[in-house]
Amino acid sequence: MSFNQLVLVFVAVAFSGHTSFAEEIKHSFFIAGPSFTGIIDEDGREAWDSGKGGARDGFVLPNGNVLIAWSDEVKEFTRDKQVVFRFARSADAKEIGTVERLDNGRTLITELGPKPRLLEVEADGKVAVECPLKPETDNAHMQTRMARKLPSGNYLVPHLLAFKVKEYSPAGDVLREFKTDSDDLGGRKAENWPFTAIRLANGNTLVNLTHGNKTVEMDATGKVVWKVSNEDFPNEKPFADPCGGQRLPNGNTVIASYGSSGTVKAFEVTVDKKLVWTYTGKHNAHEIQVLTTNGKPIEGKPMK
């Protein structure tokens, strides 16, 4: 390449605002996992450790505290590991499956067992709201996972063995159902158990389907408008029991492959199904929350 050609390349790159042709994506993120629950920094190092594995769900809150759900309890920690909120599951419950800090300051928790229900819990531990659920199974472990409260006040709840994501009113009425056992998704034999359900800004719902090893986006009628699976990545095959997930502000989707026995434990895909980031560390992730990308915090309420 001549000197003039080199100058033209340099000018083109500088004009584009980049110092390299493709900047490597680096994320810091929280994971709730079987052996490690804490924060991984952008270089893949353990930046904060809760000291207890086996977590189900969790969030890093805007104040920096970390809210975590285990099967038997929910705790909120400061970064120096002071517990500032704790809720132990009820005597008649078998498991806790969900935790989310709500805009009203309460904490959303799901209890599984003979009386599956959503609870909104005050800061002092008192239950302010109880919403009964209809998971269509007595198998407590498989009744539900990542339930979330919607801006409307309704609740979005994935029910694994019912093959449905249900939208509930605060009174416990089922207002809408999104089925995951349709013929175009392979029917029930595909074991498309809905685990994570995220209501997007456009009104669609993003769902991770665990044993089905796929992620789908459905419109308001339940029609699948976007789907990604290992068929799109025949070499990498990153889907392995996808549990937790997050839609980033740039439109990309981060997926946690909880059942991975290979190198890829979590990954990021674009709308046009390009694999742009992978976590290949030693920790499997049940739930995930990306915190920063290349040093910049993720803006807004995390969609996870």
C-alpha positions as CSV (number, residue, x, y, z in Angstrom):
1,M,0.0,0.0,0.0
2,S,1.4,3.4,-1.0
3,F,1.8,6.3,1.5
4,N,-1.1,8.2,-0.1
5,Q,-3.4,5.1,0.3
6,L,-2.4,4.9,4.0
7,V,-3.3,8.5,4.5
8,L,-6.7,8.0,2.9
9,V,-7.4,5.0,5.2
10,F,-6.3,7.0,8.2
11,V,-8.5,10.0,7.3
12,A,-11.5,7.7,6.6
13,V,-11.2,6.0,10.0
14,A,-10.7,9.3,11.8
15,F,-13.7,10.9,10.0
16,S,-15.9,8.0,11.1
17,G,-15.1,8.9,14.8
18,H,-13.3,5.5,15.5
19,T,-9.7,4.8,16.3
20,S,-10.1,1.2,15.2
21,F,-12.2,-0.7,12.6
22,A,-14.2,-2.5,15.3
23,E,-14.1,-1.8,19.0
24,E,-14.3,-4.9,21.1
25,I,-17.4,-5.0,23.3
26,K,-16.7,-5.3,27.0
27,H,-19.5,-5.6,29.6
28,S,-19.5,-5.6,33.4
29,F,-22.5,-7.5,34.7
30,F,-24.3,-9.1,37.6
31,I,-25.0,-12.8,37.6
32,A,-27.1,-14.9,39.9
33,G,-25.7,-18.4,39.5
34,P,-25.3,-21.8,41.0
35,S,-21.7,-21.3,42.3
36,F,-21.2,-17.5,42.2
37,T,-23.7,-14.6,42.7
38,G,-22.1,-11.2,42.2
39,I,-20.5,-8.8,39.8
40,I,-18.0,-9.5,37.0
41,D,-16.0,-6.5,35.7
42,E,-15.3,-5.7,32.1
43,D,-12.0,-7.7,32.3
44,G,-13.8,-10.8,33.5
45,R,-12.7,-10.5,37.1
46,E,-14.9,-11.0,40.2
47,A,-15.6,-7.5,41.4
48,W,-18.1,-8.3,44.1
49,D,-19.2,-11.6,45.6
50,S,-22.4,-12.1,47.7
51,G,-20.7,-15.1,49.3
52,K,-23.6,-17.4,48.5
53,G,-24.3,-19.3,45.3
54,G,-27.6,-20.9,44.2
55,A,-29.4,-17.5,43.6
56,R,-32.5,-17.3,41.4
57,D,-32.8,-13.7,40.5
58,G,-31.4,-10.3,41.4
59,F,-30.8,-6.7,40.5
60,V,-28.1,-4.1,41.0
61,L,-30.2,-1.1,42.2
62,P,-29.6,2.5,41.1
63,N,-28.1,3.3,44.6
64,G,-25.5,0.5,44.0
65,N,-27.0,-2.0,46.4
66,V,-27.5,-5.6,45.3
67,L,-30.9,-7.2,45.6
68,I,-30.9,-11.1,45.4
69,A,-33.4,-13.9,45.7
70,W,-32.5,-17.4,46.8
71,S,-34.9,-20.2,47.1
72,D,-35.4,-19.5,50.8
73,E,-34.9,-15.8,51.2
74,V,-34.4,-12.4,49.6
75,K,-31.7,-10.0,50.8
76,E,-30.5,-6.5,49.8
77,F,-26.8,-5.8,50.4
78,T,-24.8,-2.7,50.4
79,R,-21.5,-3.0,48.6
80,D,-19.8,-3.6,51.9
81,K,-22.2,-6.5,52.4
82,Q,-24.4,-4.9,55.1
83,V,-27.9,-6.4,54.8
84,V,-30.5,-3.6,54.7
85,F,-33.6,-5.7,53.7
86,R,-34.5,-9.3,54.2
87,F,-37.5,-11.4,53.5
88,A,-37.8,-15.1,54.4
89,R,-40.2,-17.3,52.5
90,S,-43.5,-18.1,54.1
91,A,-44.0,-21.3,56.1
92,D,-46.3,-22.8,53.5
93,A,-44.2,-21.9,50.5
94,K,-41.6,-24.3,48.9
95,E,-39.5,-21.8,47.0
96,I,-38.9,-18.2,46.1
97,G,-38.5,-17.5,42.4
98,T,-38.4,-13.8,41.7
99,V,-37.3,-10.5,43.1
100,E,-37.7,-7.0,41.7
101,R,-37.6,-3.6,43.4
102,L,-40.6,-1.6,42.3
103,D,-40.9,2.1,41.6
104,N,-43.2,2.4,44.7
105,G,-40.3,1.2,46.9
106,R,-41.8,-2.2,47.5
107,T,-40.2,-5.5,46.6
108,L,-41.9,-7.9,44.2
109,I,-41.4,-11.6,45.3
110,T,-42.9,-14.8,43.9
111,E,-43.6,-17.7,46.3
112,L,-44.0,-21.2,44.8
113,G,-45.8,-24.2,46.3
114,P,-49.4,-25.0,47.3
115,K,-50.3,-21.3,47.2
116,P,-48.3,-19.8,44.3
117,R,-48.5,-16.1,44.5
118,L,-46.9,-12.7,43.9
119,L,-46.2,-10.5,46.8
120,E,-45.4,-6.9,47.1
121,V,-43.5,-6.4,50.3
122,E,-42.9,-3.1,52.2
123,A,-39.4,-2.1,53.4
124,D,-40.4,-3.3,56.9
125,G,-41.2,-6.7,55.6
126,K,-45.0,-6.4,55.7
127,V,-46.9,-7.8,52.7
128,A,-48.9,-5.1,51.1
129,V,-50.2,-6.9,48.0
130,E,-50.9,-10.6,47.4
131,C,-51.8,-11.8,43.9
132,P,-52.7,-15.5,43.4
133,L,-51.1,-17.2,40.4
134,K,-52.4,-19.9,38.1
135,P,-49.3,-22.0,37.0
136,E,-51.4,-25.1,36.0
137,T,-49.0,-27.4,37.9
138,D,-48.4,-28.5,41.5
139,N,-44.7,-28.9,40.7
140,A,-43.4,-25.9,42.8
141,H,-40.0,-25.7,41.1
142,M,-41.6,-25.4,37.7
143,Q,-44.5,-23.1,38.5
144,T,-42.9,-19.8,37.5
145,R,-39.6,-17.9,37.3
146,M,-38.9,-14.2,36.3
147,A,-42.1,-12.4,37.1
148,R,-42.1,-8.6,36.6
149,K,-44.5,-5.8,37.3
150,L,-45.6,-3.7,34.2
151,P,-46.0,0.1,34.1
152,S,-49.8,-0.5,33.8
153,G,-49.8,-2.1,37.3
154,N,-50.3,-5.6,35.8
155,Y,-47.8,-8.5,36.2
156,L,-46.1,-10.5,33.5
157,V,-45.5,-14.1,34.7
158,P,-43.9,-17.0,32.7
159,H,-45.3,-20.4,33.6
160,L,-42.9,-23.1,32.5
161,L,-45.1,-26.3,32.4
162,A,-48.2,-24.4,31.3
163,F,-46.2,-23.3,28.2
164,K,-47.6,-19.8,28.7
165,V,-46.7,-16.3,29.7
166,K,-49.7,-14.8,31.5
167,E,-50.5,-11.2,32.2
168,Y,-52.3,-10.8,35.5
169,S,-54.3,-8.0,36.9
170,P,-53.5,-7.0,40.6
171,A,-56.5,-9.0,41.6
172,G,-55.1,-12.2,40.0
173,D,-57.3,-12.2,36.8
174,V,-55.5,-13.5,33.7
175,L,-55.9,-10.8,31.1
176,R,-53.7,-12.2,28.3
177,E,-51.8,-15.4,27.5
178,F,-48.8,-15.8,25.2
179,K,-48.5,-19.5,24.3
180,T,-45.1,-21.1,23.7
181,D,-46.2,-24.5,22.4
182,S,-47.5,-23.5,19.0
183,D,-46.8,-25.6,16.0
184,D,-44.5,-23.0,14.5
185,L,-42.3,-23.3,17.6
186,G,-42.2,-27.1,17.5
187,G,-45.2,-27.9,19.7
188,R,-44.9,-29.2,23.3
189,K,-42.3,-31.8,22.3
190,A,-39.8,-28.9,21.8
191,E,-40.1,-28.1,25.5
192,N,-40.3,-24.4,25.0
193,W,-40.7,-23.6,28.7
194,P,-41.0,-19.8,29.2
195,F,-38.5,-18.6,31.8
196,T,-37.9,-14.9,31.2
197,A,-40.6,-12.6,29.9
198,I,-39.7,-8.9,29.2
199,R,-42.3,-6.4,28.1
200,L,-40.5,-4.1,25.6
201,A,-41.1,-0.4,24.9
202,N,-42.9,-1.3,21.6
203,G,-45.4,-3.5,23.5
204,N,-43.9,-6.8,22.3
205,T,-42.8,-9.4,24.8
206,L,-39.4,-11.0,24.8
207,V,-39.3,-14.6,26.1
208,N,-36.4,-17.0,26.8
209,L,-37.5,-20.6,26.2
210,T,-35.3,-22.9,28.3
211,H,-35.3,-26.5,27.1
212,G,-36.4,-25.2,23.7
213,N,-33.1,-23.4,23.4
214,K,-34.5,-20.3,21.7
215,T,-35.5,-16.7,22.4
216,V,-38.6,-15.2,20.8
217,E,-40.2,-11.9,20.6
218,M,-44.0,-11.9,20.4
219,D,-46.4,-9.1,19.4
220,A,-49.5,-8.2,21.4
221,T,-51.5,-11.0,19.9
222,G,-48.9,-13.6,20.7
223,K,-47.5,-13.9,17.2
224,V,-43.8,-14.6,17.0
225,V,-42.2,-11.7,15.2
226,W,-38.5,-12.5,15.9
227,K,-36.8,-15.8,16.9
228,V,-33.2,-16.7,17.4
229,S,-31.8,-20.2,18.3
230,N,-28.8,-22.4,17.7
231,E,-29.9,-22.8,14.1
232,D,-28.7,-19.3,13.6
233,F,-25.2,-20.2,15.0
234,P,-24.4,-23.7,13.8
235,N,-20.7,-23.4,14.8
236,E,-21.0,-21.7,18.2
237,K,-24.3,-23.2,19.4
238,P,-24.5,-20.8,22.3
239,F,-28.0,-21.7,23.5
240,A,-27.9,-24.1,26.4
241,D,-31.0,-23.8,28.7
242,P,-31.3,-20.1,28.3
243,C,-32.7,-18.7,31.5
244,G,-32.0,-15.0,32.3
245,G,-32.0,-12.4,29.6
246,Q,-31.9,-8.6,29.0
247,R,-32.8,-6.3,26.1
248,L,-30.2,-3.5,25.9
249,P,-31.0,0.1,24.9
250,N,-29.3,-0.5,21.6
251,G,-31.7,-3.3,20.7
252,N,-29.4,-6.2,21.3
253,T,-30.4,-9.1,23.5
254,V,-28.2,-10.6,26.2
255,I,-28.9,-14.3,27.0
256,A,-27.6,-16.4,29.9
257,S,-27.1,-20.1,29.0
258,Y,-27.6,-21.5,32.4
259,G,-27.0,-25.1,31.3
260,S,-23.8,-24.5,29.4
261,S,-21.1,-27.1,29.9
262,G,-19.0,-25.4,27.2
263,T,-17.1,-22.2,27.0
264,V,-20.0,-19.7,26.3
265,K,-22.0,-19.0,29.5
266,A,-23.7,-15.8,28.3
267,F,-23.8,-13.9,25.0
268,E,-25.2,-10.9,23.1
269,V,-27.0,-11.0,19.7
270,T,-28.1,-8.2,17.4
271,V,-31.5,-7.9,15.8
272,D,-30.1,-9.3,12.6
273,K,-28.7,-12.3,14.6
274,K,-25.0,-11.5,14.8
275,L,-23.1,-12.8,17.8
276,V,-21.2,-9.7,19.1
277,W,-20.2,-10.6,22.7
278,T,-19.7,-13.7,24.7
279,Y,-18.8,-14.4,28.4
280,T,-16.5,-17.4,28.5
281,G,-15.6,-17.3,32.2
282,K,-16.1,-20.1,34.7
283,H,-19.5,-19.0,36.2
284,N,-22.8,-20.2,34.8
285,A,-25.6,-17.6,35.0
286,H,-29.2,-18.2,36.0
287,E,-30.0,-14.5,35.7
288,I,-27.9,-11.6,34.3
289,Q,-27.9,-7.8,34.3
290,V,-25.4,-5.9,32.1
291,L,-24.2,-2.9,34.1
292,T,-21.7,-1.1,31.8
293,T,-20.4,-1.4,28.3
294,N,-16.9,-0.2,27.6
295,G,-17.0,1.9,30.7
296,K,-20.4,3.5,30.1
297,P,-23.3,2.7,32.4
298,I,-26.4,1.2,30.9
299,E,-29.0,3.9,31.0
300,G,-32.6,3.6,32.3
301,K,-34.3,0.8,34.1
302,P,-32.9,-2.6,33.0
303,M,-35.2,-4.6,30.8
304,K,-34.6,-8.0,32.2
